[in-house]
Amino acid sequence: MPVLPILETRARRILSPVSGFLAEAGFTHSLTPARNCTYGCTYCYVPTMRVQGGLRPEDWRHWGEYTVYKTNAPELLYRELKPEQIIYCSPLTDPYQPAERSEEMMPRLLEKLYLRPPRIFVLQTRSVHILRDLKLLVTLSENTDLRISFSVTTDDDRIRKIFEPRCDSIEDRLQAIGVLRAAGLNVYATLAPVLPCEPKRLARMLVEATDNPVIGDPLHIRRLKPRGATTREAALKILDHYEQPQWAEAVFQQRLLEVLEDEFRALGRKFAAGPRGFACLTQSN
């Protein structure tokens, strides 16, 4: 993977009160340590939010080509943390995006979270690089309700390479989930988004990998969601190219979620999609 530019800025605040999808799921705040994500996934909804997602025109025009870290994020976080908060990290970038390998922002944030723990802290990632911070995560889990939501988008790594070529393989992600669980951490598998897959096989893989309810979220469809976040045009073009446009069609998606729910139920596991699914991450165990 090419080395992409890492820029810096200073933020006015680091915790944002949430609305919409995340608020419906039960979160109170979100934490985003950077602007623009060097994973640059073809389907990522964030650049479609534009200024609503705190982006600048150069961000959505050059999505995935660089990232901008908020250098004062740890200091801001320490000041803004409150014990009643339920925090989602991160809705706008993967906190363990490739640039994090050299930036090392997350250890500094985890240390502040330990000092002033919120009620619940959720880490959403698709990166095995989270294992670098394993000891810090275990230590943090002793002070707050830490939940790790690990994104697994398909059962077929050939599909993964097409839609998210800079991301870790599906096999590596499942192995990372195993390491996190073996360390005693609370890990959820998240189908976000559900890419072309064999649903029953994917369900079996995730039941073997975790013991929590499984969360799903299909590709967003603009005509069903006139405003806000939606699937990038790049992913829709890929679906059309491979003659698989149904994965972004409402009727097909509804049936897909029903198949997944039936399969998970047969395997003794709960499954839910959208805000109801992500609410698993905010509810008391």
VENMOQUI-V32537 format. One record per pair of residues at least 4 apart in sequence whose C-alpha atoms are under 6 Angstrom apart, sorted by the first residue. I is the first residue (numbers start at 1). J is the second residue. Records with the same first field share a line. If there is no record, write none. Layout:
# VENMOQUI-V32537
I=J  J
This chain:
# VENMOQUI-V32537
4=66
5=66
6=66  67  68
7=68
8=68  69
9=70
10=70  71  72
11=70
14=73  76
15=29  30  31
16=29  30
17=28  29
18=23  28  29
19=23
21=275
22=27
23=27
24=275
25=275  278  279
26=279  282
27=86
28=85  86
29=87
30=87  88  89
31=89  90
32=90
33=70
34=68  69  70
35=67  68
36=67
37=64  67  93
38=64  66
39=64  166
40=64
41=164
42=163  234  235
43=231  232  235
44=232
45=229  230  231  232
46=92
47=60
48=229
49=53  228  229
50=55
51=55
55=59
58=62
59=63
73=77
74=109
77=81
78=112
82=118
83=118  119
84=118  119
85=118  119
86=119  120
87=121
88=122
89=122  123  124
94=125
96=100  127
100=104
113=117
114=140
117=144
120=145  146
121=146
122=146  147  148
123=148  149
124=149  150
125=150
126=150  151
128=176
141=145  146
147=186  187
148=187
149=187  188  189
150=189  190
151=190  191  192
152=190  191
153=191  192  193  194  195
154=195  197
155=197  202
157=170
160=164
161=165
180=185
181=185
188=212
189=214
190=215  216
191=215  216
192=216  217
193=217  218  219
194=218
213=270  271
214=271
215=271  272  273  277
216=273
217=273  274
219=248
220=230  231
222=226  230
239=243  244  245
240=244  245
246=252
261=271
264=269
265=269
272=277
273=277
275=279
